[in-house]
Amino acid sequence: MSTYNWMGVVLFAGIYGATFMFTDNAALMLNGIGLSVVLSGTLGAIFLSYPFDDIRTALKVAHNTYSGNMLTPERIIAILRELAVRTRTNGVLALEDFSEQTTIGFLKRALNLLVDGFKDEELHEILHTEMFYFKQRRIQHERMFRHAARLAPAFGVAGSVIGLIAMLTGIGNPDVILKSIPIALTSTLYGIVLSNFVLTPIAESIHAKTERELLLQKLVSDGIIAIRREPNPVRLATKLESFLTPAARHHENRSIDELRDGIRGLHSHPQ
């Protein structure tokens, strides 16, 4: 996430929290019993639903989603263009040194397969199989947070029921009723906030980053295969630019005068 994302989170989360603090008796919004019911119920159900290793991996994926930086498609194209230049001058084996320098796991694996002499069909099958199972793993992690987002409001309702039961047992005793009302009301509030402000956004963030990573992996896969078929770096970059938005493409951003000059150049230097 960018700095602007975090600024927006802090700003609007602060405004959201302030709306509770500015109400009368804001202290009633804070209730440890209601929060405990929602958190313990949700976490208990998650541990009952998934193996611990899967939960730990999902937490790491969520952390990397917000803390890790991704290369842009433009940077990937620049790297692939450099690879094309190396293979044109020194052959495919020149990529061995580059594969030891890159920190992109998928690109490194693709380079190793290319250097090892796999055919185009084999490269395509291996890389796309890896992309498929990468997507399946990420879907599992995303589903875990979506499942937790469905559980939290349900346990909020459970906390409200607990509060209502306590109120019924204290009929005739105003002190018991006053202690039970915050449990009944805040439990539902905590469940809704936890679901819609924490768990669902995490799941959506994992989904969005997965789609971006799959796009980059597709770009790398097609680019590595194109390096074998098309050693010309300019033509290679032109083909790979189809992955970019029109605004990010160099050739489509040329002015009318530049296009006119290019056409004149073709006529003045016929093939």
C-alpha positions in Angstrom: 0.0 0.0 0.0 1.1 3.5 -0.7 1.6 6.4 1.7 -1.7 7.9 0.4 -3.5 4.7 1.4 -2.2 4.8 4.9 -3.0 8.5 5.2 -6.6 7.8 4.1 -6.8 4.9 6.6 -5.6 7.1 9.5 -7.8 10.0 8.6 -11.1 8.2 8.1 -10.5 5.8 10.9 -9.9 8.8 13.2 -13.1 10.5 12.0 -15.0 7.2 12.5 -13.7 6.8 16.0 -14.3 10.4 16.9 -18.0 10.0 16.1 -18.2 7.6 19.1 -16.2 9.8 21.4 -18.3 12.9 20.8 -21.6 11.2 21.9 -22.9 11.5 25.4 -21.5 8.8 27.7 -18.8 7.7 25.3 -17.4 5.4 27.9 -20.4 3.1 27.3 -19.0 2.3 23.9 -16.1 0.4 25.5 -17.0 -2.9 27.0 -14.4 -5.6 27.6 -16.9 -8.4 28.0 -18.6 -7.7 24.6 -15.2 -7.4 22.9 -14.0 -10.7 24.5 -17.1 -12.5 23.3 -16.6 -11.4 19.7 -12.8 -12.0 19.5 -12.8 -15.3 21.4 -15.7 -16.7 19.5 -14.3 -15.7 16.1 -10.8 -16.9 16.8 -12.0 -20.1 18.3 -14.1 -20.9 15.2 -11.2 -20.1 12.9 -8.9 -22.4 14.8 -11.6 -25.1 14.6 -12.0 -24.6 10.9 -8.3 -24.5 9.6 -5.0 -26.1 10.5 -2.6 -23.9 12.5 0.0 -23.8 9.7 -2.7 -22.5 7.3 -3.6 -19.7 9.8 0.0 -18.7 10.3 0.6 -18.6 6.5 -2.6 -16.5 6.0 -1.4 -14.0 8.6 2.0 -13.7 6.9 0.3 -13.2 3.5 -1.9 -10.5 5.0 1.2 -8.8 6.5 3.1 -8.9 3.2 0.0 -7.5 1.4 0.3 -4.3 3.4 4.1 -4.1 3.8 5.6 -5.6 0.7 6.4 -3.6 -2.5 5.7 -4.8 -5.9 7.4 -4.1 -9.2 5.4 -2.2 -11.8 4.6 -3.7 -15.2 6.8 -1.0 -16.7 9.7 -2.1 -14.6 9.1 -5.8 -15.6 9.1 -4.8 -19.3 12.4 -2.9 -18.7 14.0 -6.0 -17.1 12.7 -8.3 -20.0 14.1 -5.8 -22.5 17.5 -6.0 -20.8 17.3 -9.8 -20.9 16.5 -9.7 -24.6 19.7 -7.5 -25.2 21.8 -10.0 -23.3 20.5 -13.0 -25.2 21.0 -11.2 -28.5 24.7 -10.4 -27.7 25.8 -13.4 -25.6 23.2 -16.1 -26.1 20.7 -17.6 -23.6 23.4 -18.8 -21.3 24.2 -15.2 -20.5 21.0 -15.1 -18.4 22.6 -17.4 -15.7 24.4 -14.4 -14.1 21.2 -12.3 -14.2 19.2 -15.1 -12.6 21.5 -15.0 -9.6 21.0 -11.2 -9.2 17.2 -11.0 -9.4 15.1 -11.1 -6.3 11.8 -11.9 -8.1 11.1 -15.6 -7.4 8.9 -16.2 -10.4 11.2 -14.4 -12.8 14.2 -16.3 -11.4 12.5 -19.6 -11.9 11.5 -18.6 -15.5 15.1 -17.7 -16.3 16.4 -20.9 -14.9 14.0 -22.9 -17.0 15.0 -20.9 -20.1 18.7 -21.4 -19.4 18.1 -25.1 -18.8 16.9 -25.4 -22.4 13.2 -26.2 -21.9 11.1 -25.9 -25.0 8.4 -23.2 -25.5 5.6 -25.6 -24.7 7.3 -26.9 -21.6 8.0 -23.4 -20.4 4.4 -22.4 -20.9 3.1 -25.5 -19.1 5.4 -25.3 -16.1 5.0 -21.6 -15.5 1.2 -21.6 -16.0 0.9 -24.6 -13.6 2.9 -22.6 -11.0 0.6 -19.6 -11.6 -2.5 -21.8 -11.2 -1.4 -23.3 -7.8 -0.2 -19.9 -6.6 -3.8 -18.6 -7.3 -5.3 -21.5 -5.5 -3.2 -20.9 -2.4 -4.1 -17.3 -2.3 -7.8 -18.1 -2.7 -7.5 -20.3 0.4 -5.9 -17.4 2.4 -8.5 -15.0 1.2 -11.3 -17.3 2.1 -10.1 -17.6 5.6 -10.5 -13.9 6.2 -13.8 -13.8 4.5 -15.0 -16.7 6.7 -13.8 -14.8 9.8 -15.7 -11.7 8.5 -18.9 -13.8 8.4 -18.3 -15.2 11.9 -17.7 -11.9 13.7 -21.2 -10.4 13.4 -22.7 -13.8 14.4 -20.7 -13.8 17.6 -21.7 -10.2 18.1 -25.3 -11.3 18.2 -24.3 -14.1 20.6 -22.8 -11.4 22.9 -26.1 -9.5 22.7 -28.0 -12.6 23.7 -25.7 -13.0 26.6 -26.4 -9.4 27.7 -30.1 -9.9 27.3 -30.0 -13.0 29.4 -28.1 -11.2 32.1 -30.8 -8.4 32.0 -33.6 -10.9 32.5 -31.9 -12.4 35.5 -31.6 -8.9 37.0 -35.2 -7.8 36.5 -36.0 -5.6 39.5 -32.4 -4.8 40.1 -31.4 -1.6 38.2 -27.7 -2.1 38.8 -27.7 -5.4 37.0 -29.7 -4.0 34.1 -27.3 -1.1 33.7 -24.3 -3.4 33.6 -25.9 -5.8 31.1 -27.2 -3.2 28.5 -23.7 -2.3 27.3 -22.8 -6.0 26.8 -25.9 -6.5 24.7 -25.4 -3.4 22.5 -21.6 -3.2 22.1 -21.2 -6.9 21.2 -23.2 -6.4 18.0 -21.3 -3.2 17.3 -17.9 -4.9 17.7 -18.9 -7.8 15.5 -20.0 -5.5 12.7 -16.9 -3.2 12.9 -14.5 -6.2 13.1 -16.1 -7.8 10.1 -16.5 -4.7 7.8 -13.6 -2.5 8.9 -10.8 -5.2 9.5 -11.4 -8.7 8.1 -13.2 -7.9 4.8 -10.7 -5.2 3.8 -7.9 -7.6 4.5 -9.5 -10.3 2.3 -10.1 -7.7 -0.5 -6.5 -6.5 -0.3 -5.2 -10.1 -0.6 -7.5 -10.6 -3.6 -6.4 -7.4 -5.3 -2.7 -8.0 -4.8 -3.1 -11.6 -6.1 -4.6 -10.3 -9.3 -1.8 -7.8 -9.7 0.8 -10.5 -9.1 -0.8 -12.9 -11.6 -0.7 -10.1 -14.2 3.0 -9.7 -13.6 3.6 -13.4 -13.7 1.7 -13.6 -17.0 3.8 -10.8 -18.3 7.0 -12.6 -17.2 5.8 -15.9 -18.7 5.0 -14.5 -22.1 8.1 -12.3 -22.0 10.4 -15.2 -21.4 8.9 -17.2 -24.2 9.0 -14.1 -26.5 12.8 -13.7 -25.7 13.4 -17.1 -27.3 11.2 -16.3 -30.3 11.9 -12.6 -30.7 15.5 -11.5 -29.8 14.9 -7.9 -31.0 14.4 -5.9 -27.8 12.4 -3.1 -29.5 9.9 -5.6 -31.0 9.8 -7.5 -27.7 9.0 -4.3 -25.7 6.3 -3.4 -28.2 4.6 -6.8 -27.8 4.9 -6.7 -24.0 3.4 -3.2 -23.9 0.0 -4.7 -24.7 -0.2 -5.6 -21.0 -0.1 -1.9 -20.0 -2.9 0.6 -20.0 -3.0 2.8 -23.1 -1.8 5.8 -20.9 1.3 3.9 -19.9 2.3 2.8 -23.5 5.1 4.8 -25.0 4.1 4.3 -28.6 0.5 5.3 -28.1 1.5 8.5 -26.3 3.3 9.9 -29.3 1.9 13.2 -30.6 0.4 13.6 -34.1 3.6 15.5 -35.2 5.8 12.5 -34.1 3.6 10.1 -36.0 3.7 12.3 -39.1 7.5 12.5 -38.8 7.7 8.7 -38.6 5.5 8.3 -41.7 7.7 10.7 -43.6 10.7 8.7 -42.5 9.3 5.6 -43.9 8.6 7.2 -47.2 12.0 8.8 -47.4 13.7 5.5 -46.6 11.8 2.8 -48.5 12.7 -0.8 -47.8 
